[in-house]
Amino acid sequence: MIPQPIPKPAEPTARPAPERAYLRLAAQIQALVVQGEFAVGQRLPAERALAERFEVSRTSLREAIIALELQGVVEVRGGSGIYVSEPEPGAARLPAAHEAGAGPFELLRARCLIESEIAALAAATRSDADLDRIFEALTAMREQMPDKAANAEADRRFHLHIAQATGNSVLLATVTSMWDQAQGPIWEKIEQHFHTQALRQASQEDHQRIFSALVARDAQAARQAMRDHLERVIGEFAQGWR
């Protein structure tokens, strides 16, 4: 009997890009505007009611509203509500749900999961030189509190130096990639609505707790402090419009 050749395993195929729920939702709301269910100048139902109608989370709805605001479909009036805008000729279309990058809340939740564990590892592996770099970024954040851009750059360095302190280049590249994704029109708009100096001050206090845990080599405290920090940021971005 002639032995049969062993079949080669199938080559893995690239997975399609995941759909972005918030863009799919934005397209649904935009379709209702086009169909006339929501007229120009009309205030949309409250976020809670819209979330229940479409069976989505409040954070997905928040991202969808911001996407629609960028397209000129709606106008967010802080303290008043969300209103349908007069459509502008030639306005850019919404990207398809599979074309866009991660939404702000999707990215922040990933950071919360990953950076919490990185902080715990860094508490065990950090060197005195690592602490010096992290402390420099922490100090720069405090000194640049009134300057949003300079404060944000020091914030980035703080998180990247913690990842660097693990001694794992893959973890550093992962954190760098997540920070690099936190930019673009949707991020600019959400920060326009919710980023304040008070938020920067709260982050400074969060970072001080993270740093103290790293100094003490307390992995559990570092993990919890990082998780608390990023969950607070998510909560800030999910609260009422300003």
Solvent accessible surface area in square Angstrom, and as a share of the most:
residue,aa,sasa,rsa
1,M,230,1.02
2,I,141,0.71
3,P,116,0.73
4,Q,135,0.60
5,P,115,0.72
6,I,159,0.81
7,P,115,0.72
8,K,177,0.75
9,P,119,0.75
10,A,98,0.76
11,E,140,0.63
12,P,124,0.78
13,T,123,0.71
14,A,102,0.79
15,R,218,0.80
16,P,119,0.75
17,A,58,0.45
18,P,83,0.52
19,E,107,0.48
20,R,32,0.12
21,A,47,0.36
22,Y,13,0.05
23,L,5,0.03
24,R,111,0.41
25,L,3,0.01
26,A,0,0.00
27,A,49,0.38
28,Q,89,0.39
29,I,0,0.00
30,Q,53,0.24
31,A,40,0.31
32,L,24,0.12
33,V,28,0.16
34,V,122,0.70
35,Q,134,0.60
36,G,52,0.50
37,E,81,0.37
38,F,10,0.04
39,A,56,0.44
40,V,79,0.45
41,G,47,0.45
42,Q,74,0.33
43,R,127,0.46
44,L,4,0.02
45,P,51,0.32
46,A,63,0.49
47,E,18,0.08
48,R,152,0.55
49,A,49,0.38
50,L,1,0.00
51,A,7,0.05
52,E,121,0.54
53,R,123,0.45
54,F,39,0.16
55,E,157,0.71
56,V,46,0.27
57,S,58,0.37
58,R,96,0.35
59,T,18,0.10
60,S,24,0.15
61,L,0,0.00
62,R,4,0.01
63,E,10,0.04
64,A,0,0.00
65,I,0,0.00
66,I,0,0.00
67,A,2,0.02
68,L,0,0.00
69,E,28,0.13
70,L,64,0.32
71,Q,35,0.15
72,G,22,0.21
73,V,17,0.10
74,V,3,0.02
75,E,79,0.35
76,V,16,0.09
77,R,103,0.38
78,G,42,0.40
79,G,85,0.81
80,S,55,0.36
81,G,18,0.18
82,I,9,0.05
83,Y,32,0.12
84,V,3,0.02
85,S,27,0.18
86,E,119,0.53
87,P,93,0.59
88,E,115,0.52
89,P,137,0.86
90,G,85,0.82
91,A,52,0.40
92,A,76,0.59
93,R,162,0.59
94,L,17,0.08
95,P,50,0.31
96,A,33,0.26
97,A,18,0.14
98,H,104,0.46
99,E,92,0.41
100,A,26,0.20
101,G,50,0.48
102,A,25,0.19
103,G,1,0.01
104,P,1,0.01
105,F,1,0.00
106,E,84,0.38
107,L,8,0.04
108,L,3,0.01
109,R,115,0.42
110,A,37,0.29
111,R,19,0.07
112,C,15,0.09
113,L,132,0.66
114,I,53,0.27
115,E,3,0.01
116,S,0,0.00
117,E,84,0.38
118,I,6,0.03
119,A,0,0.00
120,A,6,0.05
121,L,74,0.37
122,A,0,0.00
123,A,0,0.00
124,A,67,0.52
125,T,63,0.37
126,R,20,0.07
127,S,51,0.33
128,D,104,0.54
129,A,52,0.40
130,D,13,0.07
131,L,22,0.11
132,D,99,0.51
133,R,88,0.32
134,I,0,0.00
135,F,101,0.42
136,E,82,0.37
137,A,0,0.00
138,L,0,0.00
139,T,26,0.15
140,A,18,0.14
141,M,1,0.00
142,R,121,0.44
143,E,119,0.53
144,Q,69,0.31
145,M,16,0.07
146,P,99,0.63
147,D,67,0.35
148,K,85,0.36
149,A,78,0.60
150,A,32,0.25
151,N,5,0.03
152,A,45,0.35
153,E,85,0.38
154,A,1,0.00
155,D,27,0.14
156,R,60,0.22
157,R,69,0.25
158,F,0,0.00
159,H,2,0.01
160,L,29,0.14
161,H,35,0.15
162,I,1,0.00
163,A,0,0.00
164,Q,74,0.33
165,A,4,0.03
166,T,13,0.07
167,G,73,0.71
168,N,64,0.33
169,S,87,0.56
170,V,106,0.61
171,L,43,0.21
172,L,53,0.26
173,A,62,0.48
174,T,44,0.26
175,V,1,0.00
176,T,37,0.22
177,S,52,0.34
178,M,11,0.05
179,W,39,0.14
180,D,61,0.31
181,Q,87,0.39
182,A,31,0.24
183,Q,122,0.54
184,G,24,0.23
185,P,88,0.55
186,I,29,0.15
187,W,23,0.08
188,E,120,0.54
189,K,35,0.15
190,I,0,0.00
191,E,46,0.21
192,Q,129,0.57
193,H,17,0.08
194,F,0,0.00
195,H,40,0.18
196,T,44,0.25
197,Q,93,0.41
198,A,75,0.58
199,L,12,0.06
200,R,20,0.07
201,Q,80,0.36
202,A,24,0.19
203,S,7,0.04
204,Q,12,0.05
205,E,86,0.39
206,D,9,0.05
207,H,0,0.00
208,Q,77,0.34
209,R,137,0.50
210,I,0,0.00
211,F,22,0.09
212,S,55,0.36
213,A,7,0.06
214,L,0,0.00
215,V,69,0.40
216,A,70,0.54
217,R,123,0.45
218,D,62,0.32
219,A,37,0.29
220,Q,105,0.47
221,A,40,0.31
222,A,0,0.00
223,R,57,0.21
224,Q,70,0.31
225,A,15,0.12
226,M,1,0.00
227,R,73,0.27
228,D,71,0.37
229,H,5,0.02
230,L,1,0.01
231,E,89,0.40
232,R,58,0.21
233,V,16,0.09
234,I,25,0.13
235,G,40,0.38
236,E,41,0.18
237,F,7,0.03
238,A,34,0.26
239,Q,73,0.33
240,G,53,0.51
241,W,37,0.13
242,R,123,0.45
